[in-house]
């Protein structure tokens, strides 16, 4: 099997003294793992950063055997944010989320396009708010729609109208911007509440039912914001 594609590096682990096993989310082939020979060399490891986009040539003897990549850098993303701990942590968390929630070798151009959109979001003034909405879009694309537009209703609480979502056991206040996406949010506490709501949904609806651990990289990202 031999093909060429473009992909975002979503994970890497050391394979031996000179090589690594890398995982990419590609445009036409979905999530693919393979060996990068010489991946620990200074020449290659400088651009083999989580989140970077690379041109890939993939070779494998069969579909059941781990193949290997030949690489060329296409777009450098992560190094741009080496001095911005919040956005760099966001990149690492996002790529890990894509790795965790997608299946091997299943092409989904919408996911690839969402990753490209993610980097545009990082350039904006309201990047954190837009990123939280991006996560909801990612989960919806994967078949896990929170449906806040349908579930949230307005209630008067302490003389203030708020959005709430009710279940048989609890009632949760939903940050306004998750329902009305045009709202401008400058308060970090409100944004963190939105991020927590998405995190709770992720853990209870997707991770726990599939025996998946809550990602450490996500915890580190949230902690970087506080």
N, C-alpha and C positions, 0 to 999 in steps of 0.2 A: 504494500500500500504506500502510495506516494502522492502528496498533494501540497499545494501552496495556499496560504491564507494569511489573514492578519488577525492579531489577537491581543488581548490585554493580559498581562501577567497577574495571576490572582494568588499564586502560592509558589513557594520553592523550599526544598529541603536538600541538605547535603546527601549525596549518594556515595561518593568515595572521596579520596583525596583531591581529585581533579574535576569531578563532575557533580552535577546536581540533578534532582528530579524536579521539573517545573510543571506548572499547571496553568493553562491559558484558557480564557473564554474567547473563542474565535467567532468570526463573522458567519462562516458557512458550515462549521463542524461542531459548534457548541463547546462544551468543556472537554478539553483534551490534556492528558498528561504525557510527558515524555522526558527522556534524558537529554541534558545539554552537556556534551563532552567539552571539557575545558571551561566549564561554567564558573569555576573558582578563580580563574585567571583574572588578572587586573583588567585586561582589555575587555572582557565580557561582563564581569560582575559590576562594572561601573554603570552600565546601562540596564542590567538585569535587576531593576528595582520594581517592587510591587506596585502595580498600577500603570507602568509604562506600556505603550503600544508598540508591538514589534511585527515585522514581516517574518513569516514562518515557512520553512520547508520541512515537512514531516515525512519520515520514513519508518515503516514497520513491516516486519515479515508477515504478520497476520493480524487480524482484528483482536485476537486474544493475547497478543504479546506487546509489551511496552516498547514503543518506538523511540526515536530520537529526533531532536530538532536541530536545524541549522537556522541561525537567527540574523536579522538585521534590524537595527533600531528604526522605528518610524516616527514616533512622537514621544518626547520626554515630558513626563508629567510630574512624577514624584519629586525629583530634585528641585523643582521650582519652589516647593513648599518645605524644604529642609529646615528653614528658619521659622516656619509657622507650625508650631506643634499641634494646634487644633486641626488645621486642614490636613496635615500629614497623617494624623491619627484617624481622621475621617476617611481618607483614601484607603488606609490599611483595613479599617473596619468594613468599608464598603466592599472591597475585593473579597474579603473573607466571607461576607454575607452572600455574595454571588456564588462563591465556591460551595458554601454550605447548602444553599437552597436549590441548586441546579443539578440536573442529572448528567452523567457522562455521555458524551457523543450524541447529544440531542440538540440539533440546531434550533435556535430561536433568535431570529434577527431583531425582534423587539428588545430582547435583553441586551444585545450588543449595542443597539441604538440608545438604550437607556444609559449605558456606561458612558457613551460619548456625551450624552446630555448632562450627566453628572459633572463632568469637567467644566462645562459651561456654567453650571450652577455655582461652582467654587469661585468664579470670577465676579459674581454679583454681590451687591451690598447686603442683600437679605439672604445670603447663602445658607444660613442655618435653617431658617424657616423653609426655604425652597427645598433644602435637602430632606427635611422631615416629610414633606409632601412627596418628594421623589421616592422615598422608602415605601410609602403607601402605594405609589404607582407600580413599583417593582413587585410588591406583594400581590397586587391585583393582577398583574401580568402573569404571575406564577399560579394564579387561581385562588388566592387568599384575599378576597376583597373585604375590607373592614366595614364598608357600606355606611359610613357615618352620615352621609347625606340623607339616607333613609331612616336610620335608627335614632339619630339625635333629635330631641325636641327641646323647645325653649320653656324654661320655668323661671319664676320670680324667686330669687334667693337673696336675702338681705337687701331688698329694694333694688336688685340688679337682675336683668335678664341674662340667663346663662343657658348654654346647651348642656343637656344631660342625656346619658344613655342608661336605661334601666334593664336589669335582669331580674330573675327570681330572687336572687340573694343580695344584690347590691345596686347602688346607683352611683354612677361616675359622672363628674363634671368634665366636659370636653372643651379644651381650649378653642375659642371662637375660630381661629385661623384654620383649623382642621376641617371645618364645615364651610365657612365663608373664606375662600382662598384669596380674596382680594384684600383682606384686612392686613394692614402693615403692623408688624410686631417688632417692638424694640426692647421689650422686657425679657431678659434672659430666663427668669423664673417661669414665665409662660411657655417659652420655647422648650425648656427642660421638661415641663409637664407634658407637652405634646410628644416629646421624644420618649418619655416614660410610658405613655399610653400605647405607643407603637411597640415598644419593647415588651410590655405585658402581653399584648396580642400575639406578638412573635413567639414568645416563650410558651404561652398557654395553648395556642391554636396550632402551632407548627412544630416547635422544637420538642416539647415534652411528649406529644403523641407519637413522634418518630424517634424517641430515645436519643435526642441530640442535646448536647450541652450548650448552655448559653455562652456565646463567644466572649472570650477574655478581651479580644480586641475591641469589642463594642463597649465593654465596661471601661476600658482605658480611654476610649474616645469620649464617653460621657463625662468621665472624671476630668478630662483635659478642659472641659468647658466651664467647670465650676470655679 
